[in-house]
Structures are given as C-alpha cells and as structure tokens.
Amino acid sequence: MMETNQDLLAAQVEALREDLVAVRALQERQQESITSLIALSQQQTAVIEQQNAVINRLIGASSNGVLPPPGRLVPAADL
C-alpha cells in the first residue's frame, strides 16, 4: 500500500511539473503578445501624431487663406 501512495504522489508531482511547463509556455506567448501590442501602439501613436501635424498645417493654412505645400507622409507600413 505504501508503494502505491508513493507512485500516486510521484504521478501527481510529474503532472504538476507538466502543468508548470505549460504555464511557462503560456506566459512566454503572453509576453510576446504584449510586446507586439506595445509596438503596434507605438506605430499608431506615430501615425496619429503625423495626422495631427497635417491637420494643424491645414487649420493654419485655412486661417490665413493659403494652403501649405504638401508634405511627405510616411505610409504606416514603413513606420
């Protein structure tokens, strides 16, 4: 009977180890996702800042009646 309990405990310990490996792998994937989301957010921020600059130029131009020269916009894919 004692050996059976030890076998059961050994099996439970092994199952916990396997669960731990799975949890660590999940944490790594979550961290990669977070890193990707941060990078995407930074790209979106750059695009928004660029759009705001264009809007501000157009607003400034409309207030004095002169349209500004077109600026070079960077496609979002190049950011």
PDB file of N, CA, C and O in Angstrom, chain B, residues numbered from 101:
ATOM      1  N   MET B 101       0.829  -1.205   0.000  1.00  0.00           N
ATOM      2  CA  MET B 101       0.000   0.000   0.000  1.00  0.00           C
ATOM      3  C   MET B 101       0.865   1.259   0.000  1.00  0.00           C
ATOM      4  O   MET B 101       0.518   2.255  -0.634  1.00  0.00           O
ATOM      5  N   MET B 102       1.982   1.212   0.706  1.00  0.00           N
ATOM      6  CA  MET B 102       2.866   2.368   0.785  1.00  0.00           C
ATOM      7  C   MET B 102       3.458   2.712  -0.582  1.00  0.00           C
ATOM      8  O   MET B 102       3.583   3.883  -0.940  1.00  0.00           O
ATOM      9  N   GLU B 103       3.816   1.682  -1.333  1.00  0.00           N
ATOM     10  CA  GLU B 103       4.379   1.910  -2.651  1.00  0.00           C
ATOM     11  C   GLU B 103       3.343   2.540  -3.582  1.00  0.00           C
ATOM     12  O   GLU B 103       3.693   3.365  -4.425  1.00  0.00           O
ATOM     13  N   THR B 104       2.109   2.171  -3.442  1.00  0.00           N
ATOM     14  CA  THR B 104       1.041   2.737  -4.251  1.00  0.00           C
ATOM     15  C   THR B 104       0.879   4.227  -3.964  1.00  0.00           C
ATOM     16  O   THR B 104       0.696   5.019  -4.888  1.00  0.00           O
ATOM     17  N   ASN B 105       0.946   4.611  -2.697  1.00  0.00           N
ATOM     18  CA  ASN B 105       0.862   6.032  -2.336  1.00  0.00           C
ATOM     19  C   ASN B 105       2.042   6.800  -2.912  1.00  0.00           C
ATOM     20  O   ASN B 105       1.883   7.921  -3.396  1.00  0.00           O
ATOM     21  N   GLN B 106       3.220   6.200  -2.860  1.00  0.00           N
ATOM     22  CA  GLN B 106       4.399   6.859  -3.425  1.00  0.00           C
ATOM     23  C   GLN B 106       4.261   7.001  -4.935  1.00  0.00           C
ATOM     24  O   GLN B 106       4.622   8.028  -5.509  1.00  0.00           O
ATOM     25  N   ASP B 107       3.741   5.971  -5.564  1.00  0.00           N
ATOM     26  CA  ASP B 107       3.524   6.039  -7.009  1.00  0.00           C
ATOM     27  C   ASP B 107       2.519   7.137  -7.352  1.00  0.00           C
ATOM     28  O   ASP B 107       2.695   7.883  -8.316  1.00  0.00           O
ATOM     29  N   LEU B 108       1.475   7.218  -6.550  1.00  0.00           N
ATOM     30  CA  LEU B 108       0.460   8.245  -6.771  1.00  0.00           C
ATOM     31  C   LEU B 108       1.057   9.640  -6.598  1.00  0.00           C
ATOM     32  O   LEU B 108       0.807  10.533  -7.408  1.00  0.00           O
ATOM     33  N   LEU B 109       1.840   9.821  -5.548  1.00  0.00           N
ATOM     34  CA  LEU B 109       2.485  11.116  -5.318  1.00  0.00           C
ATOM     35  C   LEU B 109       3.460  11.452  -6.440  1.00  0.00           C
ATOM     36  O   LEU B 109       3.526  12.596  -6.889  1.00  0.00           O
ATOM     37  N   ALA B 110       4.209  10.463  -6.887  1.00  0.00           N
ATOM     38  CA  ALA B 110       5.154  10.690  -7.983  1.00  0.00           C
ATOM     39  C   ALA B 110       4.413  11.106  -9.252  1.00  0.00           C
ATOM     40  O   ALA B 110       4.865  11.991  -9.978  1.00  0.00           O
ATOM     41  N   ALA B 111       3.293  10.475  -9.512  1.00  0.00           N
ATOM     42  CA  ALA B 111       2.492  10.826 -10.689  1.00  0.00           C
ATOM     43  C   ALA B 111       1.930  12.240 -10.561  1.00  0.00           C
ATOM     44  O   ALA B 111       1.893  12.984 -11.541  1.00  0.00           O
ATOM     45  N   GLN B 112       1.496  12.612  -9.365  1.00  0.00           N
ATOM     46  CA  GLN B 112       0.973  13.964  -9.144  1.00  0.00           C
ATOM     47  C   GLN B 112       2.071  15.009  -9.306  1.00  0.00           C
ATOM     48  O   GLN B 112       1.843  16.073  -9.882  1.00  0.00           O
ATOM     49  N   VAL B 113       3.256  14.703  -8.800  1.00  0.00           N
ATOM     50  CA  VAL B 113       4.384  15.635  -8.946  1.00  0.00           C
ATOM     51  C   VAL B 113       4.725  15.807 -10.423  1.00  0.00           C
ATOM     52  O   VAL B 113       4.969  16.923 -10.880  1.00  0.00           O
ATOM     53  N   GLU B 114       4.743  14.721 -11.156  1.00  0.00           N
ATOM     54  CA  GLU B 114       5.037  14.790 -12.593  1.00  0.00           C
ATOM     55  C   GLU B 114       3.964  15.594 -13.325  1.00  0.00           C
ATOM     56  O   GLU B 114       4.281  16.384 -14.214  1.00  0.00           O
ATOM     57  N   ALA B 115       2.709  15.400 -12.961  1.00  0.00           N
ATOM     58  CA  ALA B 115       1.623  16.166 -13.581  1.00  0.00           C
ATOM     59  C   ALA B 115       1.776  17.654 -13.280  1.00  0.00           C
ATOM     60  O   ALA B 115       1.540  18.493 -14.149  1.00  0.00           O
ATOM     61  N   LEU B 116       2.167  17.978 -12.060  1.00  0.00           N
ATOM     62  CA  LEU B 116       2.390  19.383 -11.699  1.00  0.00           C
ATOM     63  C   LEU B 116       3.545  19.975 -12.494  1.00  0.00           C
ATOM     64  O   LEU B 116       3.490  21.127 -12.925  1.00  0.00           O
ATOM     65  N   ARG B 117       4.586  19.182 -12.683  1.00  0.00           N
ATOM     66  CA  ARG B 117       5.722  19.662 -13.490  1.00  0.00           C
ATOM     67  C   ARG B 117       5.276  19.958 -14.921  1.00  0.00           C
ATOM     68  O   ARG B 117       5.654  20.977 -15.501  1.00  0.00           O
ATOM     69  N   GLU B 118       4.480  19.069 -15.476  1.00  0.00           N
ATOM     70  CA  GLU B 118       3.975  19.279 -16.835  1.00  0.00           C
ATOM     71  C   GLU B 118       3.090  20.521 -16.900  1.00  0.00           C
ATOM     72  O   GLU B 118       3.163  21.294 -17.856  1.00  0.00           O
ATOM     73  N   ASP B 119       2.263  20.706 -15.887  1.00  0.00           N
ATOM     74  CA  ASP B 119       1.425  21.910 -15.829  1.00  0.00           C
ATOM     75  C   ASP B 119       2.285  23.162 -15.755  1.00  0.00           C
ATOM     76  O   ASP B 119       1.985  24.167 -16.401  1.00  0.00           O
ATOM     77  N   LEU B 120       3.342  23.103 -14.977  1.00  0.00           N
ATOM     78  CA  LEU B 120       4.240  24.248 -14.831  1.00  0.00           C
ATOM     79  C   LEU B 120       4.901  24.596 -16.161  1.00  0.00           C
ATOM     80  O   LEU B 120       5.018  25.771 -16.510  1.00  0.00           O
ATOM     81  N   VAL B 121       5.327  23.592 -16.894  1.00  0.00           N
ATOM     82  CA  VAL B 121       5.922  23.824 -18.212  1.00  0.00           C
ATOM     83  C   VAL B 121       4.898  24.492 -19.139  1.00  0.00           C
ATOM     84  O   VAL B 121       5.233  25.418 -19.877  1.00  0.00           O
ATOM     85  N   ALA B 122       3.666  24.020 -19.094  1.00  0.00           N
ATOM     86  CA  ALA B 122       2.618  24.598 -19.936  1.00  0.00           C
ATOM     87  C   ALA B 122       2.328  26.043 -19.543  1.00  0.00           C
ATOM     88  O   ALA B 122       2.137  26.895 -20.410  1.00  0.00           O
ATOM     89  N   VAL B 123       2.296  26.322 -18.248  1.00  0.00           N
ATOM     90  CA  VAL B 123       2.038  27.687 -17.774  1.00  0.00           C
ATOM     91  C   VAL B 123       3.174  28.613 -18.198  1.00  0.00           C
ATOM     92  O   VAL B 123       2.930  29.744 -18.620  1.00  0.00           O
ATOM     93  N   ARG B 124       4.395  28.145 -18.089  1.00  0.00           N
ATOM     94  CA  ARG B 124       5.539  28.971 -18.510  1.00  0.00           C
ATOM     95  C   ARG B 124       5.484  29.267 -20.005  1.00  0.00           C
ATOM     96  O   ARG B 124       5.769  30.388 -20.428  1.00  0.00           O
ATOM     97  N   ALA B 125       5.121  28.280 -20.797  1.00  0.00           N
ATOM     98  CA  ALA B 125       4.999  28.499 -22.243  1.00  0.00           C
ATOM     99  C   ALA B 125       3.898  29.521 -22.537  1.00  0.00           C
ATOM    100  O   ALA B 125       4.057  30.383 -23.402  1.00  0.00           O
ATOM    101  N   LEU B 126       2.790  29.419 -21.816  1.00  0.00           N
ATOM    102  CA  LEU B 126       1.707  30.383 -21.983  1.00  0.00           C
ATOM    103  C   LEU B 126       2.167  31.787 -21.604  1.00  0.00           C
ATOM    104  O   LEU B 126       1.846  32.753 -22.296  1.00  0.00           O
ATOM    105  N   GLN B 127       2.911  31.905 -20.519  1.00  0.00           N
ATOM    106  CA  GLN B 127       3.416  33.212 -20.096  1.00  0.00           C
ATOM    107  C   GLN B 127       4.340  33.809 -21.153  1.00  0.00           C
ATOM    108  O   GLN B 127       4.302  35.014 -21.403  1.00  0.00           O
ATOM    109  N   GLU B 128       5.164  32.976 -21.768  1.00  0.00           N
ATOM    110  CA  GLU B 128       6.050  33.472 -22.822  1.00  0.00           C
ATOM    111  C   GLU B 128       5.242  33.987 -24.010  1.00  0.00           C
ATOM    112  O   GLU B 128       5.549  35.044 -24.561  1.00  0.00           O
ATOM    113  N   ARG B 129       4.216  33.245 -24.403  1.00  0.00           N
ATOM    114  CA  ARG B 129       3.367  33.694 -25.515  1.00  0.00           C
ATOM    115  C   ARG B 129       2.636  34.985 -25.159  1.00  0.00           C
ATOM    116  O   ARG B 129       2.488  35.870 -26.002  1.00  0.00           O
ATOM    117  N   GLN B 130       2.183  35.092 -23.919  1.00  0.00           N
ATOM    118  CA  GLN B 130       1.512  36.321 -23.491  1.00  0.00           C
ATOM    119  C   GLN B 130       2.479  37.498 -23.533  1.00  0.00           C
ATOM    120  O   GLN B 130       2.106  38.594 -23.953  1.00  0.00           O
ATOM    121  N   GLN B 131       3.712  37.278 -23.102  1.00  0.00           N
ATOM    122  CA  GLN B 131       4.699  38.354 -23.123  1.00  0.00           C
ATOM    123  C   GLN B 131       4.999  38.784 -24.559  1.00  0.00           C
ATOM    124  O   GLN B 131       5.145  39.975 -24.836  1.00  0.00           O
ATOM    125  N   GLU B 132       5.088  37.816 -25.468  1.00  0.00           N
ATOM    126  CA  GLU B 132       5.299  38.151 -26.880  1.00  0.00           C
ATOM    127  C   GLU B 132       4.123  38.962 -27.416  1.00  0.00           C
ATOM    128  O   GLU B 132       4.316  39.910 -28.178  1.00  0.00           O
ATOM    129  N   SER B 133       2.918  38.596 -27.026  1.00  0.00           N
ATOM    130  CA  SER B 133       1.731  39.331 -27.464  1.00  0.00           C
ATOM    131  C   SER B 133       1.738  40.752 -26.918  1.00  0.00           C
ATOM    132  O   SER B 133       1.407  41.699 -27.631  1.00  0.00           O
ATOM    133  N   ILE B 134       2.110  40.896 -25.663  1.00  0.00           N
ATOM    134  CA  ILE B 134       2.178  42.225 -25.046  1.00  0.00           C
ATOM    135  C   ILE B 134       3.209  43.081 -25.765  1.00  0.00           C
ATOM    136  O   ILE B 134       2.964  44.254 -26.048  1.00  0.00           O
ATOM    137  N   THR B 135       4.364  42.490 -26.058  1.00  0.00           N
ATOM    138  CA  THR B 135       5.417  43.222 -26.762  1.00  0.00           C
ATOM    139  C   THR B 135       4.926  43.661 -28.141  1.00  0.00           C
ATOM    140  O   THR B 135       5.189  44.787 -28.564  1.00  0.00           O
ATOM    141  N   SER B 136       4.219  42.782 -28.838  1.00  0.00           N
ATOM    142  CA  SER B 136       3.677  43.130 -30.153  1.00  0.00           C
ATOM    143  C   SER B 136       2.641  44.246 -30.046  1.00  0.00           C
ATOM    144  O   SER B 136       2.613  45.155 -30.874  1.00  0.00           O
ATOM    145  N   LEU B 137       1.799  44.173 -29.031  1.00  0.00           N
ATOM    146  CA  LEU B 137       0.789  45.220 -28.839  1.00  0.00           C
ATOM    147  C   LEU B 137       1.429  46.567 -28.538  1.00  0.00           C
ATOM    148  O   LEU B 137       0.952  47.602 -29.004  1.00  0.00           O
ATOM    149  N   ILE B 138       2.500  46.558 -27.768  1.00  0.00           N
ATOM    150  CA  ILE B 138       3.208  47.805 -27.466  1.00  0.00           C
ATOM    151  C   ILE B 138       3.788  48.394 -28.744  1.00  0.00           C
ATOM    152  O   ILE B 138       3.677  49.597 -28.981  1.00  0.00           O
ATOM    153  N   ALA B 139       4.407  47.551 -29.571  1.00  0.00           N
ATOM    154  CA  ALA B 139       4.978  48.029 -30.833  1.00  0.00           C
ATOM    155  C   ALA B 139       3.887  48.594 -31.736  1.00  0.00           C
ATOM    156  O   ALA B 139       4.071  49.644 -32.351  1.00  0.00           O
ATOM    157  N   LEU B 140       2.764  47.909 -31.817  1.00  0.00           N
ATOM    158  CA  LEU B 140       1.652  48.389 -32.632  1.00  0.00           C
ATOM    159  C   LEU B 140       1.126  49.717 -32.103  1.00  0.00           C
ATOM    160  O   LEU B 140       0.820  50.621 -32.881  1.00  0.00           O
ATOM    161  N   SER B 141       1.023  49.835 -30.801  1.00  0.00           N
ATOM    162  CA  SER B 141       0.561  51.079 -30.195  1.00  0.00           C
ATOM    163  C   SER B 141       1.508  52.232 -30.517  1.00  0.00           C
ATOM    164  O   SER B 141       1.066  53.349 -30.783  1.00  0.00           O
ATOM    165  N   GLN B 142       2.803  51.957 -30.492  1.00  0.00           N
ATOM    166  CA  GLN B 142       3.781  52.996 -30.827  1.00  0.00           C
ATOM    167  C   GLN B 142       3.641  53.418 -32.282  1.00  0.00           C
ATOM    168  O   GLN B 142       3.751  54.602 -32.599  1.00  0.00           O
ATOM    169  N   GLN B 143       3.398  52.456 -33.167  1.00  0.00           N
ATOM    170  CA  GLN B 143       3.188  52.792 -34.577  1.00  0.00           C
ATOM    171  C   GLN B 143       1.930  53.636 -34.743  1.00  0.00           C
ATOM    172  O   GLN B 143       1.925  54.615 -35.490  1.00  0.00           O
ATOM    173  N   GLN B 144       0.873  53.256 -34.050  1.00  0.00           N
ATOM    174  CA  GLN B 144      -0.375  54.014 -34.145  1.00  0.00           C
ATOM    175  C   GLN B 144      -0.188  55.429 -33.607  1.00  0.00           C
ATOM    176  O   GLN B 144      -0.739  56.383 -34.157  1.00  0.00           O
ATOM    177  N   THR B 145       0.584  55.565 -32.540  1.00  0.00           N
ATOM    178  CA  THR B 145       0.858  56.889 -31.986  1.00  0.00           C
ATOM    179  C   THR B 145       1.592  57.745 -33.005  1.00  0.00           C
ATOM    180  O   THR B 145       1.280  58.925 -33.165  1.00  0.00           O
ATOM    181  N   ALA B 146       2.565  57.161 -33.693  1.00  0.00           N
ATOM    182  CA  ALA B 146       3.311  57.907 -34.709  1.00  0.00           C
ATOM    183  C   ALA B 146       2.386  58.355 -35.838  1.00  0.00           C
ATOM    184  O   ALA B 146       2.500  59.480 -36.323  1.00  0.00           O
ATOM    185  N   VAL B 147       1.479  57.487 -36.255  1.00  0.00           N
ATOM    186  CA  VAL B 147       0.536  57.841 -37.316  1.00  0.00           C
ATOM    187  C   VAL B 147      -0.393  58.958 -36.846  1.00  0.00           C
ATOM    188  O   VAL B 147      -0.657  59.899 -37.595  1.00  0.00           O
ATOM    189  N   ILE B 148      -0.882  58.862 -35.632  1.00  0.00           N
ATOM    190  CA  ILE B 148      -1.770  59.900 -35.092  1.00  0.00           C
ATOM    191  C   ILE B 148      -1.041  61.236 -35.007  1.00  0.00           C
ATOM    192  O   ILE B 148      -1.605  62.276 -35.346  1.00  0.00           O
ATOM    193  N   GLU B 149       0.207  61.209 -34.558  1.00  0.00           N
ATOM    194  CA  GLU B 149       0.983  62.453 -34.489  1.00  0.00           C
ATOM    195  C   GLU B 149       1.170  63.050 -35.879  1.00  0.00           C
ATOM    196  O   GLU B 149       1.093  64.265 -36.057  1.00  0.00           O
ATOM    197  N   GLN B 150       1.414  62.192 -36.854  1.00  0.00           N
ATOM    198  CA  GLN B 150       1.571  62.660 -38.231  1.00  0.00           C
ATOM    199  C   GLN B 150       0.261  63.257 -38.748  1.00  0.00           C
ATOM    200  O   GLN B 150       0.262  64.304 -39.396  1.00  0.00           O
ATOM    201  N   GLN B 151      -0.842  62.593 -38.461  1.00  0.00           N
ATOM    202  CA  GLN B 151      -2.144  63.111 -38.883  1.00  0.00           C
ATOM    203  C   GLN B 151      -2.439  64.451 -38.207  1.00  0.00           C
ATOM    204  O   GLN B 151      -2.958  65.368 -38.843  1.00  0.00           O
ATOM    205  N   ASN B 152      -2.112  64.562 -36.932  1.00  0.00           N
ATOM    206  CA  ASN B 152      -2.327  65.827 -36.221  1.00  0.00           C
ATOM    207  C   ASN B 152      -1.496  66.947 -36.825  1.00  0.00           C
ATOM    208  O   ASN B 152      -1.963  68.081 -36.934  1.00  0.00           O
ATOM    209  N   ALA B 153      -0.266  66.634 -37.216  1.00  0.00           N
ATOM    210  CA  ALA B 153       0.584  67.653 -37.832  1.00  0.00           C
ATOM    211  C   ALA B 153      -0.034  68.139 -39.142  1.00  0.00           C
ATOM    212  O   ALA B 153      -0.035  69.337 -39.423  1.00  0.00           O
ATOM    213  N   VAL B 154      -0.553  67.219 -39.935  1.00  0.00           N
ATOM    214  CA  VAL B 154      -1.194  67.598 -41.197  1.00  0.00           C
ATOM    215  C   VAL B 154      -2.442  68.430 -40.921  1.00  0.00           C
ATOM    216  O   VAL B 154      -2.667  69.451 -41.572  1.00  0.00           O
ATOM    217  N   ILE B 155      -3.242  68.003 -39.971  1.00  0.00           N
ATOM    218  CA  ILE B 155      -4.458  68.755 -39.625  1.00  0.00           C
ATOM    219  C   ILE B 155      -4.098  70.160 -39.154  1.00  0.00           C
ATOM    220  O   ILE B 155      -4.727  71.136 -39.561  1.00  0.00           O
ATOM    221  N   ASN B 156      -3.085  70.259 -38.297  1.00  0.00           N
ATOM    222  CA  ASN B 156      -2.681  71.578 -37.805  1.00  0.00           C
ATOM    223  C   ASN B 156      -2.171  72.464 -38.936  1.00  0.00           C
ATOM    224  O   ASN B 156      -2.421  73.670 -38.941  1.00  0.00           O
ATOM    225  N   ARG B 157      -1.453  71.872 -39.898  1.00  0.00           N
ATOM    226  CA  ARG B 157      -0.994  72.664 -41.050  1.00  0.00           C
ATOM    227  C   ARG B 157      -2.185  73.164 -41.847  1.00  0.00           C
ATOM    228  O   ARG B 157      -2.220  74.319 -42.272  1.00  0.00           O
ATOM    229  N   LEU B 158      -3.164  72.287 -42.047  1.00  0.00           N
ATOM    230  CA  LEU B 158      -4.344  72.684 -42.817  1.00  0.00           C
ATOM    231  C   LEU B 158      -5.160  73.739 -42.078  1.00  0.00           C
ATOM    232  O   LEU B 158      -5.675  74.672 -42.693  1.00  0.00           O
ATOM    233  N   ILE B 159      -5.276  73.593 -40.772  1.00  0.00           N
ATOM    234  CA  ILE B 159      -6.004  74.598 -39.987  1.00  0.00           C
ATOM    235  C   ILE B 159      -5.285  75.937 -40.055  1.00  0.00           C
ATOM    236  O   ILE B 159      -5.908  76.984 -40.232  1.00  0.00           O
ATOM    237  N   GLY B 160      -3.960  75.889 -39.912  1.00  0.00           N
ATOM    238  CA  GLY B 160      -3.178  77.126 -40.004  1.00  0.00           C
ATOM    239  C   GLY B 160      -3.307  77.760 -41.371  1.00  0.00           C
ATOM    240  O   GLY B 160      -3.400  78.983 -41.485  1.00  0.00           O
ATOM    241  N   ALA B 161      -3.314  76.945 -42.408  1.00  0.00           N
ATOM    242  CA  ALA B 161      -3.424  77.466 -43.769  1.00  0.00           C
ATOM    243  C   ALA B 161      -4.806  78.048 -44.018  1.00  0.00           C
ATOM    244  O   ALA B 161      -4.948  79.064 -44.698  1.00  0.00           O
ATOM    245  N   SER B 162      -5.819  77.400 -43.464  1.00  0.00           N
ATOM    246  CA  SER B 162      -7.166  77.905 -43.717  1.00  0.00           C
ATOM    247  C   SER B 162      -7.402  79.225 -42.995  1.00  0.00           C
ATOM    248  O   SER B 162      -8.226  80.032 -43.427  1.00  0.00           O
ATOM    249  N   SER B 163      -6.685  79.449 -41.899  1.00  0.00           N
ATOM    250  CA  SER B 163      -6.892  80.706 -41.170  1.00  0.00           C
ATOM    251  C   SER B 163      -6.257  81.887 -41.887  1.00  0.00           C
ATOM    252  O   SER B 163      -6.707  83.021 -41.718  1.00  0.00           O
ATOM    253  N   ASN B 164      -5.209  81.644 -42.693  1.00  0.00           N
ATOM    254  CA  ASN B 164      -4.613  82.767 -43.430  1.00  0.00           C
ATOM    255  C   ASN B 164      -4.905  82.681 -44.927  1.00  0.00           C
ATOM    256  O   ASN B 164      -4.391  83.483 -45.706  1.00  0.00           O
ATOM    257  N   GLY B 165      -5.725  81.713 -45.329  1.00  0.00           N
ATOM    258  CA  GLY B 165      -6.156  81.629 -46.717  1.00  0.00           C
ATOM    259  C   GLY B 165      -5.140  81.031 -47.664  1.00  0.00           C
ATOM    260  O   GLY B 165      -5.358  81.042 -48.876  1.00  0.00           O
ATOM    261  N   VAL B 166      -4.044  80.512 -47.158  1.00  0.00           N
ATOM    262  CA  VAL B 166      -3.008  79.936 -48.024  1.00  0.00           C
ATOM    263  C   VAL B 166      -2.866  78.456 -47.688  1.00  0.00           C
ATOM    264  O   VAL B 166      -2.722  78.087 -46.523  1.00  0.00           O
ATOM    265  N   LEU B 167      -2.907  77.629 -48.695  1.00  0.00           N
ATOM    266  CA  LEU B 167      -2.703  76.203 -48.463  1.00  0.00           C
ATOM    267  C   LEU B 167      -1.205  75.913 -48.373  1.00  0.00           C
ATOM    268  O   LEU B 167      -0.427  76.424 -49.179  1.00  0.00           O
ATOM    269  N   PRO B 168      -0.804  75.111 -47.417  1.00  0.00           N
ATOM    270  CA  PRO B 168       0.617  74.781 -47.286  1.00  0.00           C
ATOM    271  C   PRO B 168       1.049  73.813 -48.385  1.00  0.00           C
ATOM    272  O   PRO B 168       0.216  73.124 -48.975  1.00  0.00           O
ATOM    273  N   PRO B 169       2.346  73.762 -48.657  1.00  0.00           N
ATOM    274  CA  PRO B 169       2.816  72.784 -49.640  1.00  0.00           C
ATOM    275  C   PRO B 169       2.601  71.375 -49.087  1.00  0.00           C
ATOM    276  O   PRO B 169       2.678  71.157 -47.878  1.00  0.00           O
ATOM    277  N   PRO B 170       2.335  70.438 -49.967  1.00  0.00           N
ATOM    278  CA  PRO B 170       2.110  69.080 -49.461  1.00  0.00           C
ATOM    279  C   PRO B 170       3.382  68.522 -48.831  1.00  0.00           C
ATOM    280  O   PRO B 170       4.477  68.681 -49.370  1.00  0.00           O
ATOM    281  N   GLY B 171       3.224  67.875 -47.700  1.00  0.00           N
ATOM    282  CA  GLY B 171       4.361  67.255 -47.026  1.00  0.00           C
ATOM    283  C   GLY B 171       4.472  65.802 -47.433  1.00  0.00           C
ATOM    284  O   GLY B 171       3.565  65.237 -48.044  1.00  0.00           O
ATOM    285  N   ARG B 172       5.581  65.218 -47.088  1.00  0.00           N
ATOM    286  CA  ARG B 172       5.776  63.793 -47.398  1.00  0.00           C
ATOM    287  C   ARG B 172       5.227  62.987 -46.234  1.00  0.00           C
ATOM    288  O   ARG B 172       5.728  63.078 -45.113  1.00  0.00           O
ATOM    289  N   LEU B 173       4.214  62.213 -46.500  1.00  0.00           N
ATOM    290  CA  LEU B 173       3.650  61.340 -45.484  1.00  0.00           C
ATOM    291  C   LEU B 173       4.306  59.970 -45.594  1.00  0.00           C
ATOM    292  O   LEU B 173       4.534  59.458 -46.690  1.00  0.00           O
ATOM    293  N   VAL B 174       4.599  59.397 -44.455  1.00  0.00           N
ATOM    294  CA  VAL B 174       5.212  58.073 -44.421  1.00  0.00           C
ATOM    295  C   VAL B 174       4.102  57.047 -44.261  1.00  0.00           C
ATOM    296  O   VAL B 174       3.331  57.117 -43.305  1.00  0.00           O
ATOM    297  N   PRO B 175       4.010  56.097 -45.181  1.00  0.00           N
ATOM    298  CA  PRO B 175       2.981  55.058 -45.016  1.00  0.00           C
ATOM    299  C   PRO B 175       3.166  54.329 -43.696  1.00  0.00           C
ATOM    300  O   PRO B 175       4.291  54.133 -43.237  1.00  0.00           O
ATOM    301  N   ALA B 176       2.062  53.931 -43.091  1.00  0.00           N
ATOM    302  CA  ALA B 176       2.120  53.263 -41.789  1.00  0.00           C
ATOM    303  C   ALA B 176       2.988  52.015 -41.842  1.00  0.00           C
ATOM    304  O   ALA B 176       3.636  51.672 -40.853  1.00  0.00           O
ATOM    305  N   ALA B 177       3.010  51.334 -42.977  1.00  0.00           N
ATOM    306  CA  ALA B 177       3.809  50.109 -43.089  1.00  0.00           C
ATOM    307  C   ALA B 177       5.300  50.395 -42.974  1.00  0.00           C
ATOM    308  O   ALA B 177       6.073  49.502 -42.630  1.00  0.00           O
ATOM    309  N   ASP B 178       5.719  51.641 -43.258  1.00  0.00           N
ATOM    310  CA  ASP B 178       7.143  51.994 -43.186  1.00  0.00           C
ATOM    311  C   ASP B 178       7.574  52.453 -41.813  1.00  0.00           C
ATOM    312  O   ASP B 178       8.762  52.678 -41.579  1.00  0.00           O
ATOM    313  N   LEU B 179       6.623  52.598 -40.894  1.00  0.00           N
ATOM    314  CA  LEU B 179       6.968  53.079 -39.551  1.00  0.00           C
ATOM    315  C   LEU B 179       7.622  51.992 -38.748  1.00  0.00           C
ATOM    316  O   LEU B 179       7.983  52.212 -37.591  1.00  0.00           O
TER     317      LEU B 179
END
